[in-house]
């Protein structure tokens, strides 16, 4: 009996160590994996189009993040059946396909309108010849600047806050609530970043690259997975940072 107790304690200790390692180190590799897959899609994607690669990656990340919420939950009480209302259950069932539909429509619309993007371009100065990761860094800086001001206004302008406030009515954060917005709020958020990129003449593929990557980080940052970023929580929109944003 004592040997069984010791073996059980050792097994539990090893399990806790693995969970601690996943919690502490998984965030970076998940983002790097997403970057790599999208990079491959932009670079040709073998026999697959960028749309297939991007949407397949998004579905895979929905499954992965859902598994992490179960394996390393930030709060055990979030998302339990005991606390879920009928509206929660219906929304959880609908949220994943809604998220997928957002990505699918974005890719489809950008692809269909690619030949007209030059009408929106004001400064045709985009360095298309440079490394794709350098372009992604520039894209991130541009979109973050544009979206920061839009998001700030949704908190400060009463008319905008009226429809953005539903997102802050959540009493818990979970991946399937990452799209808990009024449709007009999602549309304006995505449009703000996308138009800012078209303004500078950014290529269609890079816009898809960034928007899908931003969607994946949105799923991660709203999830109930206990993913730690340590020092980076202070300036990255990480899960810990975003929980602080929602804490009021």
C-alpha positions in Angstrom: 0.0 0.0 0.0 2.8 2.4 0.9 4.6 1.7 -2.4 1.4 2.5 -4.3 1.0 5.8 -2.4 4.6 6.7 -3.2 4.2 5.8 -6.9 0.9 7.8 -7.0 2.6 10.8 -5.4 5.5 10.6 -7.8 3.2 10.3 -10.8 1.2 13.3 -9.5 4.4 15.3 -9.0 5.6 14.5 -12.6 2.2 15.5 -14.0 2.3 18.8 -12.1 5.8 19.5 -13.4 4.6 18.9 -17.0 1.6 21.2 -16.5 3.9 23.9 -15.0 6.3 23.6 -18.0 3.4 23.8 -20.5 1.9 26.8 -18.6 5.3 28.6 -18.5 6.7 27.9 -21.9 3.9 27.0 -24.4 2.8 30.5 -25.4 5.9 31.3 -27.4 6.1 28.0 -29.4 2.4 28.2 -30.2 2.9 31.7 -31.8 6.1 30.6 -33.6 4.2 27.5 -34.9 1.4 29.7 -36.2 3.9 32.1 -37.8 5.7 29.2 -39.5 2.5 27.7 -40.9 1.3 31.1 -42.2 4.7 31.8 -43.6 4.6 28.5 -45.5 1.1 29.4 -46.8 2.3 32.8 -48.1 5.4 31.3 -49.6 3.3 28.9 -51.7 1.8 26.4 -49.3 2.7 23.4 -51.5 -0.5 22.2 -53.2 -2.7 24.3 -50.8 -3.9 27.9 -51.3 -3.3 30.5 -48.6 -7.0 30.4 -47.8 -6.9 26.6 -47.1 -3.7 26.9 -45.0 -5.0 29.9 -43.0 -8.5 28.4 -42.3 -7.0 25.0 -41.4 -4.6 26.6 -39.0 -7.4 28.5 -37.4 -9.5 25.4 -36.8 -6.5 23.5 -35.4 -5.8 26.4 -33.0 -9.4 26.3 -31.8 -9.0 22.6 -30.9 -5.5 23.2 -29.3 -6.5 26.1 -27.2 -9.7 24.3 -26.1 -7.5 21.4 -25.0 -5.2 23.8 -23.1 -8.1 25.3 -21.3 -9.0 21.8 -20.1 -5.4 20.8 -19.2 -4.1 24.0 -17.6 -7.1 26.1 -16.7 -6.5 29.6 -15.2 -9.6 29.2 -13.0 -11.3 25.9 -12.5 -14.6 27.5 -11.9 -14.8 29.2 -15.3 -16.7 27.3 -17.9 -18.2 24.7 -15.6 -21.6 23.3 -16.4 -22.8 24.4 -13.0 -22.2 28.0 -13.8 -23.2 27.9 -17.4 -26.6 29.4 -18.4 -28.7 28.3 -21.4 -27.4 31.4 -23.3 -23.8 30.4 -22.4 -24.3 26.9 -23.8 -25.9 28.2 -27.1 -23.2 30.8 -27.5 -20.4 28.3 -26.9 -21.9 26.1 -29.6 -22.1 29.0 -32.0 -18.9 30.9 -31.3 -16.4 28.5 -33.0 -18.2 28.5 -36.4 -18.7 32.3 -36.0 -15.0 32.8 -35.5 -14.2 30.6 -38.5 -16.8 32.5 -40.6 -15.0 35.8 -39.8 -11.7 34.5 -41.0 -13.2 32.8 -44.1 -15.1 36.0 -45.1 -12.1 38.2 -44.5 -9.8 36.0 -46.7 -12.5 35.7 -49.4 -13.3 39.5 -49.5 -9.6 40.5 -49.6 -8.9 38.0 -52.4 -11.9 39.1 -54.4 -11.1 42.8 -54.1 -7.3 42.5 -54.6 -7.3 44.1 -58.0 -9.0 47.2 -56.6 -6.7 47.7 -53.6 -4.7 50.3 -55.5 -7.6 52.7 -55.2 -7.2 52.7 -51.4 -3.4 53.1 -51.5 -2.2 56.6 -50.6 1.5 56.0 -49.9 2.7 53.2 -52.2 5.9 52.7 -50.2 5.5 49.1 -48.9 8.9 47.3 -48.9 7.6 44.1 -50.6 11.1 42.9 -51.5 12.2 42.6 -47.8 12.0 39.5 -45.6 8.4 38.5 -44.8 9.1 38.6 -41.0 10.3 42.2 -41.3 7.1 43.0 -43.2 5.1 41.3 -40.5 6.8 43.4 -37.8 6.0 46.6 -39.7 2.4 45.4 -40.2 2.0 44.7 -36.5 3.2 48.2 -35.6 0.9 49.9 -38.1 -2.2 47.8 -37.1 -1.5 48.1 -33.4 -1.3 51.9 -33.7 -4.6 52.1 -35.7 -6.5 49.6 -33.5 -5.2 51.1 -30.3 -6.9 54.4 -31.0 -10.1 52.7 -32.2 -10.2 50.5 -29.1 -9.5 53.5 -26.9 -12.3 55.5 -28.4 -14.7 52.5 -27.8 -14.0 53.0 -24.1 -14.1 56.8 -24.1 -16.8 57.8 -26.6 -20.3 57.0 -25.2 -21.8 56.0 -28.5 -19.0 53.6 -29.3 -19.0 52.3 -25.7 -22.7 51.4 -26.0 -21.9 48.5 -28.4 -18.3 47.7 -27.1 -19.5 47.3 -23.5 -21.0 43.9 -24.2 -17.5 42.5 -24.6 -16.7 43.8 -21.1 -19.9 42.4 -19.5 -18.2 39.0 -19.4 -17.6 37.6 -15.9 -15.0 35.1 -17.1 -12.7 34.8 -20.1 -12.7 31.8 -22.3 -11.6 31.1 -25.9 -15.1 30.7 -27.2 -16.0 34.1 -25.9 -13.2 35.8 -27.9 -15.9 36.8 -30.4 -18.3 38.1 -27.8 -18.9 41.3 -29.7 -21.6 43.0 -31.6 -20.9 42.3 -35.3 -20.4 46.1 -36.0 -17.6 46.2 -33.4 -15.8 43.3 -35.0 -16.3 44.8 -38.5 -14.9 48.2 -37.5 -12.0 46.6 -35.6 -10.9 44.5 -38.5 -11.6 47.3 -41.0 -9.5 49.8 -39.1 -6.4 47.6 -39.3 -7.0 46.4 -42.8 -7.6 49.9 -44.3 -4.5 51.1 -42.5 -2.5 48.5 -44.3 -4.1 49.1 -47.7 -3.3 52.8 -47.1 0.4 51.9 -47.3 0.1 49.5 -50.2 0.6 46.3 -48.2 0.3 43.1 -50.3 -2.9 41.1 -49.9 -1.1 38.0 -48.7 0.6 39.9 -45.8 -2.8 41.4 -44.8 -4.2 37.8 -44.6 -1.0 36.7 -42.8 -1.4 39.4 -40.1 -5.2 39.2 -39.6 -5.2 35.4 -39.1 -2.2 35.7 -36.8 -4.0 38.4 -34.8 -7.1 36.2 -34.7 -5.1 33.4 -33.2 -3.6 35.7 -30.6 -7.1 36.9 -29.8 -8.2 33.3 -29.1 -5.2 32.8 -26.8 -5.5 36.1 -25.0 -9.2 35.5 -24.2 -8.7 31.8 -23.2 -9.0 30.3 -19.8 -5.6 28.5 -20.4 -3.0 29.5 -17.7 -0.4 30.6 -20.2 2.3 32.8 -18.6 4.5 35.3 -20.3 6.4 36.7 -17.3 8.1 40.0 -18.1 6.4 40.2 -21.5 3.0 40.5 -19.7 3.9 44.1 -19.0 3.9 45.2 -22.6 2.5 42.5 -24.8 -1.3 41.8 -25.2 -0.8 38.4 -23.6 -3.4 36.4 -21.7 -2.2 37.9 -18.4 -2.3 41.4 -19.8 -5.7 40.9 -21.3 -7.2 39.5 -18.1 -6.0 42.8 -16.5 -7.7 44.7 -19.2 -11.0 42.9 -18.4 -10.6 42.9 -14.7 -12.6 46.1 -14.1 
